[in-house]
Amino acid sequence: MTLSDFVKNKRNNAKLTQPELAEKAGVGLRFLRDLEQGKPTLRIDKVNQVLQLFGHELGPVKISPDEKNINL
């Protein structure tokens, strides 16, 4: 599941409109729309403001071996 799908599903399950969720999270409506549409560049702090309403936050996630890794 993508981040945009996750947020959209959580919002719908909470029976909130985009403007209602944006207000509750303290972010702009434009930001929330970008988030739900899967915009590839978003501020992590603002994403976390939205996710915190649902008891979640962004964090590092191990990628599958199929992904290209940088050898450090």
Secondary structure, 3 states (H helix, E strand, C coil): CCHHHHHHHHHHHCCCCHHHHHHHHCCCHHHHHHHHCCCCCCCHHHHHHHHHCCCCCCCCCCCCCCCCCCCC
